[in-house]
Amino acid sequence: MTGVGGGSLMTPILILFFRIHPQAAVGTDLLFATMTKSVGTLVHGSQRTVDWSIVRLLATGSIPATLITLAILHGVGAPSDGVAHFMTHAIGVALLITAPSVLFRREIQRWAQNRGRQLEDRHVTLLTVLLGVALGALVTISSVGAGAIGLAAMIMLYPKRDFARLVGADIAHAVPLTLVAGLGHWWFGAVNLSLLASLLAGSIPGVMLGSLSIDVMPARFQQAVLGVVLFAIGFKLVTA
């Protein structure tokens, strides 16, 4: 219904309500996202609404950052109670950043399009790679950020690009990012395969229900509700 919610809501719900270990929640959600985003990428690819040049730049930064972050997590002894505590707070911070990205997406897009002076191409290229680095580290730790935060940043970097192609690039980039990060957590033994199967089984009717309900509530109302929920959950995780 909203285009946001997979990683942003799934991981904290698994932690807070189902009492899944934070790293297992992150790792399982990453592989879940890989499979669902792959379908989305095929759809956008068939409609030619993927800006592959942006995908390549983002992946140039995100894949190395993901591998480095996984190495650091392994080096400090993940999975462990200390890492679990850190990841829980990281998820909370990521949600607090995601919430305004969802609430004010239209305002961000309008500001970017009306901005006078545009960045030079070489600066945009560098910033896109750096955005990939930030997303790689953040998503590997929290499974949150590739959607709302990444899209909001791309809107500011590429205000003249077609919005649908930016959405397609965001979804397509998430596939290799979540795959590498998810496999890393699986290698740590932090992926619950039975939980993954259950999530995938539930996602099919969920997609159908969400698709049929798109026009039931105004998009602005959906974004407002989702933004408030993300902020509330993020605040709870940060203060836990």
C-alpha positions in Angstrom: 0.0 0.0 0.0 2.8 2.5 0.8 5.9 1.2 -0.8 7.6 1.2 2.6 7.4 -1.2 5.5 9.3 -4.4 4.6 12.5 -3.8 6.5 11.3 -0.7 8.4 8.5 -2.6 10.2 9.3 -6.2 9.8 12.6 -6.3 11.8 11.3 -4.3 14.9 8.1 -6.3 14.9 10.1 -9.5 15.0 12.2 -8.2 17.8 9.6 -6.5 20.0 6.5 -8.8 19.5 7.9 -12.2 18.5 11.1 -11.9 20.7 13.4 -13.0 17.8 17.1 -12.4 18.5 18.0 -9.0 16.8 20.6 -10.4 14.5 18.4 -13.3 13.5 15.6 -10.8 12.8 17.9 -8.7 10.7 19.5 -11.6 8.8 16.1 -13.3 8.1 14.5 -10.0 7.0 17.4 -9.3 4.6 17.0 -12.6 2.8 13.2 -12.1 2.8 13.8 -8.6 1.2 16.1 -10.2 -1.4 13.4 -12.4 -2.7 10.6 -9.9 -2.7 12.8 -7.1 -4.2 13.8 -9.5 -6.9 10.2 -9.7 -8.1 9.9 -6.0 -7.9 13.0 -5.5 -10.0 11.7 -7.9 -12.7 8.5 -5.9 -12.8 10.3 -2.5 -13.0 12.9 -3.9 -15.5 10.2 -5.2 -17.8 8.6 -1.7 -17.7 12.0 0.0 -18.3 11.7 2.0 -15.1 15.1 1.2 -13.6 18.0 3.7 -13.8 20.8 1.2 -14.0 23.5 3.8 -14.0 22.4 4.8 -10.5 22.2 1.2 -9.4 25.8 0.6 -10.5 27.1 3.7 -8.6 25.2 2.7 -5.4 26.5 -0.9 -5.6 30.0 0.4 -6.0 29.8 1.8 -2.6 27.3 -0.5 -0.8 28.8 -3.9 -1.6 32.3 -3.2 -0.2 30.8 -1.4 2.8 28.6 -4.4 3.4 31.5 -6.8 3.3 33.5 -4.6 5.7 30.6 -4.2 8.1 30.1 -8.0 8.1 33.8 -8.5 8.8 33.6 -6.0 11.7 30.6 -7.8 13.2 32.4 -11.1 12.9 35.5 -9.6 14.5 33.6 -8.4 17.6 31.9 -11.8 18.0 28.5 -11.6 16.4 26.1 -13.0 17.3 26.5 -12.0 21.0 24.5 -10.0 23.6 26.7 -6.9 23.0 26.1 -7.0 19.3 22.4 -7.6 19.8 22.1 -4.6 22.0 24.0 -2.4 19.5 21.9 -3.6 16.6 18.7 -3.0 18.5 19.7 0.7 19.1 20.9 1.0 15.5 17.5 -0.2 14.2 15.9 2.4 16.4 18.1 5.2 15.1 17.5 4.1 11.5 13.7 4.2 12.1 13.9 7.7 13.5 15.7 8.8 10.3 13.3 6.8 8.1 10.2 8.4 9.7 10.7 11.9 8.4 11.8 10.5 5.0 8.3 8.9 4.8 6.3 11.8 6.3 7.9 14.5 4.1 8.6 12.6 0.9 6.5 15.0 -1.2 8.1 18.1 0.4 11.6 16.7 -0.2 10.7 16.0 -3.9 9.2 19.5 -4.3 12.2 21.1 -2.7 14.7 19.2 -4.9 12.8 20.0 -8.1 12.5 23.7 -7.2 16.1 24.1 -6.1 18.0 26.6 -8.2 21.6 25.6 -8.6 22.3 21.9 -9.4 25.3 19.9 -8.3 28.0 19.1 -10.9 27.9 15.6 -12.4 31.2 14.6 -10.8 29.9 15.6 -7.4 26.6 13.8 -7.9 28.6 10.6 -8.9 30.8 10.8 -5.8 27.8 11.5 -3.5 25.9 8.6 -5.0 28.8 6.2 -4.2 29.0 7.6 -0.7 25.3 7.1 -0.3 25.9 3.5 -1.3 28.5 3.2 1.4 26.2 4.6 4.1 23.3 2.3 3.0 25.6 -0.7 2.9 26.7 -0.3 6.5 23.2 0.8 7.8 21.3 -2.0 6.1 23.8 -4.7 7.1 23.4 -3.7 10.8 19.7 -2.9 10.9 18.1 -4.1 7.6 16.5 -0.6 7.5 17.3 2.3 5.2 17.5 1.1 1.7 14.0 2.1 0.9 12.8 5.4 2.4 16.2 6.9 3.3 17.9 5.8 0.0 15.0 7.1 -2.1 14.8 10.4 -0.3 18.6 10.9 -0.9 18.3 10.0 -4.5 15.4 12.5 -5.0 17.7 15.2 -3.7 20.7 14.1 -5.9 18.6 13.5 -9.1 15.7 16.0 -9.0 15.3 16.0 -12.8 15.2 12.2 -13.1 11.8 10.4 -13.6 10.5 9.4 -10.1 9.5 5.9 -11.3 13.1 5.3 -12.5 14.4 6.3 -9.1 12.0 4.0 -7.3 13.1 1.2 -9.7 16.8 1.9 -9.0 16.1 1.9 -5.3 14.4 -1.5 -5.5 17.0 -3.0 -7.9 20.0 -1.8 -5.8 18.4 -3.5 -2.7 18.7 -6.9 -4.3 22.5 -7.3 -4.3 22.8 -5.3 -1.1 20.3 -7.5 0.9 21.6 -10.7 -0.7 25.2 -10.1 0.3 24.3 -8.8 3.7 21.8 -11.6 4.3 24.2 -14.3 3.2 26.8 -12.8 5.6 24.3 -13.1 8.5 23.4 -16.7 7.4 27.1 -17.5 7.5 27.1 -16.3 11.1 24.2 -18.7 11.8 21.8 -15.8 12.3 19.1 -16.7 9.8 15.9 -18.5 10.9 14.9 -20.5 7.8 11.5 -21.6 9.1 10.7 -18.0 9.9 11.8 -17.0 6.4 9.5 -19.6 4.9 6.6 -18.3 7.0 7.2 -14.7 6.0 7.3 -15.6 2.3 4.1 -17.6 2.6 2.4 -14.6 4.2 3.8 -12.1 1.8 1.9 -13.4 -1.2 -1.6 -12.8 0.2 -0.3 -9.7 1.8 0.8 -8.3 -1.6 -2.6 -9.1 -3.1 -4.5 -7.5 -0.2 -2.3 -4.4 -0.2 -2.7 -4.0 -4.0 -6.5 -4.2 -3.7 -6.4 -1.7 -0.9 -4.3 1.0 -2.5 -7.2 3.3 -3.2 -9.0 2.7 0.1 -7.0 5.4 2.0 -5.4 8.6 0.7 -1.7 8.2 0.1 -1.0 11.2 2.4 -2.9 9.6 5.2 -1.0 6.3 4.7 2.3 8.1 4.8 1.4 10.0 8.0 0.3 6.9 9.8 3.4 4.9 8.7 5.7 7.8 9.7 4.2 8.1 13.2 4.4 4.3 13.7 8.0 4.2 12.6 8.9 7.1 14.9 7.2 5.5 17.9 8.9 2.1 17.3 12.2 3.7 16.7 11.9 5.7 19.9 11.0 2.5 21.9 14.1 0.7 20.5 16.5 3.6 21.2 15.3 3.9 24.8 15.1 0.2 25.4 
